[in-house]
């Protein structure tokens, strides 16, 4: 089973097939080699440091909501910055 986390692309280094994404208020450098070109403002699903799928904002919001529900069920509570990662209020 693959657990992919949605992230908003905030910075791109195309010559290195890399980008910086933000998820739940945390920034992380990832590889974009598997999905091709990405641009700031786009959303990707990330697994083990690799973008594995591009998704639109609505799909990213839905997946973030599911992660929040899962983590709340596990007793983690609200994740700081989680609402900011898709621009949702």
C-alpha positions as CSV (number, residue, x, y, z in Angstrom):
1,X,0.0,0.0,0.0
2,X,1.2,3.5,-0.9
3,X,0.6,6.4,1.4
4,X,0.8,9.6,-0.6
5,X,0.6,13.1,1.0
6,X,-0.7,16.1,-1.0
7,X,1.6,19.1,-1.2
8,X,1.5,22.5,-2.8
9,X,4.5,23.3,-5.1
10,X,6.1,26.5,-3.9
11,X,9.5,26.4,-5.7
12,X,10.8,24.5,-8.7
13,X,14.3,23.6,-9.8
14,X,13.6,22.0,-13.2
15,X,17.2,21.3,-14.2
16,X,17.4,19.0,-11.1
17,X,13.9,17.5,-11.5
18,X,13.2,18.9,-8.0
19,X,10.7,21.1,-6.2
20,X,9.9,22.4,-2.8
21,X,6.4,21.6,-1.6
22,X,4.4,22.6,1.5
23,X,2.2,20.3,3.4
24,X,0.6,21.0,6.7
25,X,2.9,24.0,7.1
26,X,6.0,22.0,6.5
27,X,8.3,22.6,3.5
28,X,10.1,19.7,1.9
29,X,12.4,19.2,-1.1
30,X,11.1,16.4,-3.4
31,X,12.0,14.8,-6.7
32,X,9.7,15.5,-9.7
33,X,11.4,13.0,-11.9
34,X,8.3,10.7,-12.1
35,X,5.8,13.4,-12.9
36,X,7.6,15.7,-15.3
37,X,7.3,19.5,-15.2
38,X,5.5,21.1,-12.3
39,X,4.9,24.8,-11.5
40,X,4.5,26.8,-8.3
41,X,0.8,26.7,-7.3
42,X,0.2,23.2,-8.6
43,X,-0.4,20.2,-6.3
44,X,1.3,16.8,-6.3
45,X,1.0,13.6,-4.3
46,X,4.3,12.7,-2.6
47,X,5.5,9.3,-1.4
48,X,9.0,8.8,0.0
49,X,10.3,12.1,-1.4
50,X,9.0,11.6,-4.9
51,X,6.0,13.3,-6.6
52,X,4.0,10.4,-7.9
53,X,0.9,12.2,-9.2
54,X,-0.3,15.7,-10.1
55,X,-3.7,16.6,-8.7
56,X,-5.9,19.7,-9.0
57,X,-6.7,21.9,-5.9
58,X,-10.0,20.3,-5.2
59,X,-8.5,16.8,-5.2
60,X,-5.7,18.0,-2.9
61,X,-8.2,19.6,-0.5
62,X,-10.2,16.3,-0.4
63,X,-7.1,14.3,0.3
64,X,-5.9,16.7,3.0
65,X,-9.3,16.5,4.7
66,X,-9.0,12.7,4.7
67,X,-5.6,12.9,6.3
68,X,-6.9,15.2,8.9
69,X,-9.7,12.9,9.7
70,X,-7.4,9.9,9.9
71,X,-4.9,11.7,12.2
72,X,-7.8,13.0,14.4
73,X,-9.0,9.4,14.7
74,X,-5.5,8.3,15.8
75,X,-5.5,11.1,18.4
76,X,-3.0,13.4,16.7
77,X,-5.4,16.3,16.7
78,X,-5.3,19.3,14.4
79,X,-2.1,19.8,12.4
80,X,-0.7,23.3,12.6
81,X,-1.0,25.0,9.2
82,X,-3.1,22.3,7.6
83,X,-5.8,24.7,6.5
84,X,-3.2,27.0,4.9
85,X,-1.7,24.3,2.7
86,X,-4.6,24.6,0.2
87,X,-5.7,28.1,0.9
88,X,-8.9,26.8,2.5
89,X,-10.4,28.6,5.5
